[in-house]
Amino acid sequence: MGAQAPTVLTRKTVRPVVIASENGNLWKHGGPRTGVDLAFSRIVKGDDVLDSVIAGVNLSELDPLEEYVGYGGLPNADGVVQLDSCCMHGPRKQAGGVAALEGVRTPSLVARAVLEGTDHHLIVGKGAQGFARQMGFKVEDDLNTEVSRQRWLEWKRRIDPEHYLDPRKREAAAEAARRSMMADGLLDPLRAYGTIHMSGLSPKGELSAVTTTSGLPFKIPGRVGDSPILGAGLYVDGEIGTAGSTERGEANLYNLSSWLIVENLRRGMAPKDAGMAALARVKANTIEKRLLNPDGRPAFHLKFYVLNARGEYAGVAMYATYQGKPLEFAVCTEDGPKTLPVEGLLGESPIPY
Amino acid sequence: MANRSRREFVKAGAVASVAVASAPRAFAQAPAVMTRSVKPVVVASANGNVYKNGGSRVGVEEAFARIVKGEDVLDAVIAGVNIVELDPLDDSVGYGGLPNAEGVVQLDSCCMHGPKKRAGGVACLEGVRMPSLVARAVAEMTDHHLIVGKGAQDFAKRMGFTVEDDLNTENSRKKWLEWKRRVDPEHYLDPAKRDRAAAAAREQMVADGLFDPQKMYGTINMNGLGPKGEICGVTTTSGLAWKIPGRVGDSPILGAGLYVDGDVGAAGSTGRGEANLYNLSSYLIVENLRRGMAPKDAGMEALKRIRANTVEKRLRDPEGRPAFGISFYIVNAKGEHAGVSMWSGYRGKPVQYAVCTENGPQTLAVEGLLGEGAPGA
């Protein structure tokens, strides 16, 4: 039925689809399926779309091999893993988020509990942990794995402790240490701001999405990026479409890019064009020298995953390739999970990805 | 390309306005047209024209005076809201703000500098009386836009802010104790029930005259326009009275509690923060200004979007309209401003906003999307 449906604007007859950042088609947490695959199979079985995409990202959150999301995520500057997530349910127009949450492996489920169990959209810090405990989540002392702890120790060794007194110098030192660890092969340059975003569309046209992350490795404790913020790390309008993001969160906190993309879809743009317009806005608003490459282009990566209510989708990025290798995103349809190249606003990246 | 030429335009305007600024008489007669030699203005929530913290000026007046003296517009509006943050009589902002459910004052703020395209915010910050200054420190001293919780307090400490054990006043503590008495302690086990019990206790205290219904989500937003066309804004609050610890509303979130585009305008908000976290209303308003709407129309559009997206029964009145108050304070690059609100008033009291121009501070009635209605603007 769904496979034969025409892609026109009727609600009841769309082809279901799941899209995600490329790690959505990578981690399996010891099971047979990747995240997009699992989410898609649940959607076609008739599960709620938000429940399905959350189940999809739970694989990444729980898998210790994924060092940028959930359990085993790289910790903050003090060695503490702090997680961020938000989610939106399109048809129900409900949303929830948590930031700087410690001790719970699956922050996306706590974000959903904020959506379902409170009048609020965002709970942060110690309050978020207290809330999770009251909702029956297991709170652990520490979400580090041996790998994430070793990486933090190495980073710590490379930072001059004197710099702790001046946040500006400390940040510069932290950034230099991150880069030297990338150069030495201890940190994946492809994953400076690793995060997972996943959006789903059901055959009945229901849209939902979730984003979850451990944030910038070795961040200032309490630093929050775009992932838990509605309109920044993701946005869903049940009638229109979804957008989500990974990489430099500050650019989205400033430009509310996910919200802007959904607004662009509302005004009739195709997913790719909607994403490109948001990237152009980010580029125009990036005027600080330290954020610009010597050639005047943004010195950071940013990716958007865009899905409209008809099931049309796009993965777009500030830069299309690094060293000739395309940046990627993940999709699952009735043809199974795939990893596809993104379209770039700009071509070859002058900075590592 | 378009952006660069806009910046050059700003620079040219800045040069032109130097002469104007040194001649205040001529400057007062400057036409309100699309040039960068504009009449400065400050727009704020109504409490911007109420509290003086023992001094001689209200917030909008202080900010306006600094702007015409040539100070940075962001510094000026932050100095304006500092008065309200420090004044213990405003129990919805800064020192003496009503605490969370556990009796702890947790403050939220963000600020944006239009010309510099910089922004910073803090959420759930404990122990610092002026969170707006910490938000500015995030903008100036870090690569980030948002720091929360204990991390935000540690950051403030390292930046030299005084961190106090407790920001309660006798007034805020007494009100919290009264609220605590009215909440069934059993409900503490189930956050959903506890939330409902907390709301019921708040409403009962409003009915008993112990609590100003307009202050339930009390906050201050203040936006300023300098004579050279620089636009900046700041929002600061202690958040929903007796909130779940860690609950964050719209105030510290760019695009929700505040948005500034240096070439276009500024919008900020008070009232039910969740509606703005969901709808990114301040950002939508600035987008509307960008597309040529007048400030009032831009704000009305955002209010309509909120109304359309409010589908949950518990958030609607029996007639299906939003059962909460929410207000926006808008100024565009020409200095045109508006205060708009979901409801025009509550129990005969109009919802208001504050403005300061060369004619001095004023409190004006907002335009309401709907008529008399819910409290909490």
Interface residues (C-beta under 8 A of the other chain):
Chain A: N76 R92 K93 Q94 A95 A99 A100 G117 T118 D119 H120 H121 L122 I123 V124 G125 K126 G127 A128 G130 F131 Q134 M135 Y164 L165 D166 P167 R168 E171 E175 K219 I220 P221 G222 R223 V224 G225 I229 L230 G231 A232 Y235 E250 L253 Y254 L256 W259 L260 E263 A284 N285 T286 I287 E288 R290
Chain B: A2 N3 R7 N100 Q106 K117 R118 A119 A123 C124 M141 T142 D143 H144 H145 L146 I147 V148 G149 K150 G151 A152 D154 F155 R158 M159 L189 D190 P191 A192 D195 A199 K243 I244 P245 G246 R247 V248 G249 I253 L254 G255 A256 Y259 E274 L277 Y278 L280 Y283 L284 E287 N309 V311 E312
